[in-house]
Amino acid sequence: MARENMLAALKRVERNKGAAGIDGIPTEGLRDQLRKEWPRVREELLAGTYRPKPVRRVEIPKPSGGTRMLGIPTVMDRLIQQALSQVLTPIFDPTFSPHSYGFRPGRRAHDAVKAARQHIEDGYGWVVDLDLEKFFDRVNHDMLMARVARKVQDKRILCLTRRYLQAGVMMDGVVVRTEEGTPQGGPLSPLLANILLDDLDRELQKRGHRFTRYADDCNIYVRSKRAGERVMQSVTEYLQERLKLRVNEKKSAVDRPWRRKFLGFSFYKSRKTGIRLAPESTQRLKEKLRELTRRNRSMAMETRIDHIARYLRGWIGYFALADAGQRLEDIDMWLRRRLRACMWKQWKRVRTRIRELRALGLPDWVAYEFANSRKGPWRMAGGPMNRALPDAYWRGQGLPSLTELYRKAREPWRTAGCGPARPVV
């Protein structure tokens, strides 16, 4: 555990923030904890006697339904895992398949989506969409450690890695030992997942398949449905027999790529193959905006707009890859209408509505007519309030336009000649 490596790991953990583990110490308290406990922890790490604490088990809802189990290590264990990952990554990553994109330096989800588009453009118009059932919960420890030991000789690193796999989880105040799986949520888990699934990558390459893999999300591209069905059967058998992993038959399928989603995106056929938003991604965006604009949610409009603005900027930073101009314009109009409905309900009384409408510059007779209307907030937001609170008003309040954010995000691509084949409407 070299000093430079530990300092880099400390900065990374602090930058990523995250929730506290079972000891309740937040990321902000890590440096104080290190001042008190690091000499002891360092001595135990060098002696090979360090014992990680169990992870805190948390359930988060999955977009497709159900829940995903996350394991949150303590901040001290996150620091050590991050340092361990920084040591192991240069050993393993250079040997990984070029078709693997998940959680690797210099690679991201956009690269995987663009590679998938190229496979489709090259005539591989059917996809074998593999979904590994509870992958992070089913990793076989012995098989994984055997693969780590192929390239790592230091017994202290091997022992520490296995101890993290077997640290257990805290559930309802009881520590439960983990006999399989790698807790999803720690800095080390993505690298260990890639180490195990590298065997799958090598097998697919040996068979000459076109594929892209992002962590446990793997798509194989073939030229016909019949070929896809053969590949689905043979790869499923390989995963179950060789890697002891299970394929979720309900979520896996052989289908056209434009009927499936991949990392939140889908595709369409025009003169060229284009990338579009998966319907589920649009639906999740609207569900989040509905939550932020609920009329029965007591919140100052400034705070509401600030939350929406931060969410939209983060969302467009990822989804600007898709051709979605017209769809985002529709969402912009829908969002502003919801905000106008919130404003109308907040004003409540007739006299308050008259005062606010007059302050917005409406003539007295218009303010009186609108304020005394018996229409509900949604109907008022669609017409009368649109006149009082136009788009310019919301821009002045700090609400960003999804359409404008989208155009700015794509401007570097257009100037580089990488624009869409045609806009999707």
N, C-alpha and C positions, 0 to 999 in steps of 0.2 A: 504494500500500500504506500507507494511513493507520495511525497508531499504534493508534487505538482498534480498528480492524478486525483488526490483527495480534494484539493482546492477546486479543480475543474468540476468534480462531482458535486461539491457543496454549492457552487454557483448554479449548476443545472437544477438541483433539487429546489433551491430557493426560487429560481425563475419559474419552475413548474408549479410551485405552491402545492395545493391539494389539501385534503382533509387530514385530521390527526388519526393516528392509529389507536391501539387499545390503551396506550399510556396517556392519551389525551394531550400530548405535547404537540402544538401546531408547528408549522414550518418556521414561523417567526421565532420560535423558541429553540431552534436547533443549535445556533451558535452558543447560547448559554449552556445548553446540555453538553456540548462538546468541551467547553472549558472545564466542566466538572467531571465528565466521565471518559473523555477520549483517552487519557493515559491507560486506564484499565482496559477499555475496549481494544485499543491498539495492541496491548500486551496479549490479550486473549486471541486476537486475530493472528498474531505472529506465532503463538503457541499452538494454534489449531484447536482452541477450546471454546471459542465464541459460540454462543447459542442464540439464534435469532428468536425474537418474540413472535407469538402467533399473530396472524393478520386479522384485522377487523372485517368481518363479512358484511357486505352491503348489497342489497338488491336494487337494481335500477331497471325501469321499464324498457323493453326493446321496441323499436319502431314497428316491427312486424308482429308484435303481440308477445305476451309472456314477459319474463324478467331475465336479466343477465346478472350473474353473481360476480361481484368484484371483491377482491381482497386488498385491503388497505394496510400496508405495513407501517410500522412506526417510522418517524422521520429519520431516526438513527439507522434503521435497517434500509430505508430508501437510499440513504447516503452510501451505505456499504454496497448495496446492490448496484447503484449507479457506477461506483468506482470499479466494481467487478465487471460490469458490462463494458466499461471503457477499456478494460484489459483484454477481454475476450473478443470484442468486436473486430479489432485488427487481425486477429488470428483466423476467425471464421468467415467474416464478410467477403474477403476477396475470392473465396472459393465458392460462394453461393451462385446460383443460376442467374443469368442476366434477365430471366423472365420472372424473377421474384422482386417485388417492389415494396413490400410492407416493412416499415420500421427499419429502414436501412439508410446509412448516410448518403446524402446526395440524391435520394429517390423519394418520390411521393406518389400519392394516389393518382394525380393527374397523369403521371407517366404511364401508369398501368392502364388507364382509360384510353390514352392515345395509342398505346400498343394494341389494345383490343380493337380499336377502330381500324388500325392498319391491317390486322388479320382479316377483318370483315371485308375491307376494301380489296384485299388480295384474292377474294373469292371463297373464303371460308364462312359461308352464310348460315351455319348452324352452330349452336353453342351447347356444350355439356356443362351445365351450371351445377357445380358440386358444393353442397353445404355440409360441413362437418358438424355432427351433432355434439354440442357441448365440448368442443375441442379442448379448451383450456382446462376443463375438468377431467379429461380422460387420458391425458398424456401419461404413458407408462414410464415411471421413474427409471427403472433399470435400462430400458431401451434408450432413453434420453441420455443418461449418464455414460452409457457405453459409447455414444457418439461424441460426447464432450471429451472423454478420455482418449479418443483417437488422436487428438491434437494438443491436449493439455497434460503435461507430466507432473505439474506441481500438485502434490497430494493435498496441500492445504486449500487450494482453490477448489479441487474436486470435492473435498469434504464439506467446505462451506456452501458450495452450490447445492449439494444434496440436502444439507440441513435446511436451506431455504425452501427446497421442494417439500420437505417433511415438517416444516415449522408448525403446521396445524392452523386452524382457524378458531376464532372466538365466536361462538354462537349462543346467544342468550346467557352469557356469563360462563359458559362451559367451553373448555378447550377441546376441540375435536381433532384428532390426528388425521393427516392427509396421506393416504396410501397411494394416490395417483393424482395427476393434474398439476398444473403450475398456476398459482393464483394470478388471475388476470387483474392487473392494476399496479404491479411492481415494475420497476425499471428493467429487471432482468428477464421478465416473462416473454417479451417479444423476441428477444434474441434466442432464447431456448426453443421457442416455437419454430423459428426459422431453421434452427439446427436440426430438429426432428423432421420437419417437412422438406428439408433439402433432399432427403431420400426420394420423396415423391417427385420433386423437380427433375432429379437425375433419371428416374424411371421414364418420365414423360419425354425428356430429351432423347433418351435411348430409343424410344419408340418413334421418334420423329414428329411428335405432335406440336401444333401451334397452341400456346397457352399463355395466360398471365395469371400470376398468383399474388394476392395481397394478404399476407398473414394466412388465415384459414379460409379465405375466400378465393376459390380457384375456378377459372373458366377455361375450358379447352375448346378450341375452334376447329370444326371439321367441315367437309364439303356437302354432306348429306345427312338426313335424319337417320338412315340405317347405320351409317358409320358412327354417328353419335351414340346410338343405342348400344353398339358393340363396345365403344370406349367406356361408356357409363358402367356397363357390367364388369369389364375387366379391371378398371381403376377402382371400383368399389371393392372388388375381391382383393386387390392388392392392398388397399388401405386397411381392410379388416384383418387380413391374414399376416401381413408383414409389419404394419405399424400399430396394430391393435386399436384402430380408430373406426368410428362408426359414421356412415353417411346418413344424413337425415333425408329419407326418401320422400317425405312430404314437401320439402323445400327445394330438393334437387330436381332437375328436369333437363330434357333435351328439347330445345326450342329455338326459334328464331331470336337473334340477339335483341331485336327491337321490341320483343315481348318480355324480355327479362331486364332486371336492373343489375348494375354492377357499380358498387361503391357510390350509390346515390344517383348514378347517371343511367341513361339508356341510349339508344342509337336510332337513326332513321336513314332511309335510303332516298337519295336524290341523284343528281349527276355524280356526286360523291357521297361517301358515308359520312353522316354528321352526328354530332353528340348533342343529346337533348337531356332535359331534366326527366328523371324517372317520376311517374305520377305520385309515388309515395313521398318523394322529396318535396314536391309542391304541397302535398297534403300536410306534411309535418310542419312546413313553414307556416301555413295558414292556421294550423292548430296552435302553434306557439304565439302567433300574433293575436289569435282569439283570446288566449289566456291573458296576454298583456293588455288587451283592450276590452275586457269584460266590464260592462257598465255597472255591475254590482261590486266591483273591486275598488275599494276606497284608496285613491292615490292622487296626489297632485299631478296636474297635467304635465308640468315640467319634468317630474320624476318619471312619469309614464313614457314620455317622448325620449328621455335619456336612455331608458332600458331598451326601447324599441330600436333606437339608433345604433346602440352597441351590438345588439343582436343582428341587425340587418348588415352591418359592415362585416361582421364575422362570417355571416352566411354567404354573402356575395364574394368574399375572398376565396371561398372554396368553389362555389357553383358558377362563377363567371365563365368557366370553361364551356358550359353548355350554350347552345343557340336558343335563347329564350326571350328575346326582346319584347314581343307582343304579350306574352304571358305575364311578364313582370309589370308591364303597363297596367294590365287588368288588376293585378294584385295591389299596385299603388293606389288605384282609384278605390278599390274595396277597402284598403286600410284607412285612407283618409275619411271615407264615409263612416267607418266604425269610430274613428276619433271624434268626428262631429257629433255622432250619437252620444258618445261619452260626455262631451261638453254640454249638450242639450240637457241631459239628465242631471248633470252637476248643477246647472242653473236652477232647476226645480221650480221656483215660484215665478208667477207671471211678471211681477215687478222686477225681479232679478233679470229675467230674460229681456224685458224692455230696456233696462239700463245697459246690459251688455251689448245688445244689438245696436243701440244708439251709439255706444262707444266705438263700435266697429264701423260706423259711418252710414248706417242705414237710415233713411228718412223716418220721421216719427210714425207716420201712418203705416209704413211697412213693418216697423218694429212692433207696433200694437197688433197688427194682423197676425204676424208670426207668433208672437208671445201668447196669444189667446187661441191658437190653433189646438184642436183636439187630436191631431195626429200624433202617433207615437214617435219615439226618438229615431227609429230607423227610417221611417218615412220622411220625417223632417230633415234628416241628414242627407237624404237623396236629392232634395230640391232646394227648399228655402235656405237651409243652413249652408248649402254649397255656395250660395250667393254671398252670405255673410262671412264665410270662412273659406275662401278660395285657396288654390294651391300655393299662391304666394304667401298667404298667412302662415301655412305650416312650414314652409321653408324658413320664414323668419323666426319661427319657434324652434328651429334646429332639427326638424324632421327630415332626414335624407330621403331622396327619391331612389327607389330600387333601380329604376330605369337609368338614372344618371350615374349611380354607383356602378352599374353594369357596363355602361359605355366607357367610363373612365378605366375600369379594370381591364377592358378588352382593347383599349387604344394601343398599347404597345404591340399587341398581336396583329392588329390591322396594319400598323405602320411597317411591321416586319413581313407583311404578306401572308399572314397565317389566319386570316379571317374565316368565317364559316362558309360552307358551300352556298347556303342561302339562309335567310332568317326563318325561323319556325314561327308560324302564326297559330 
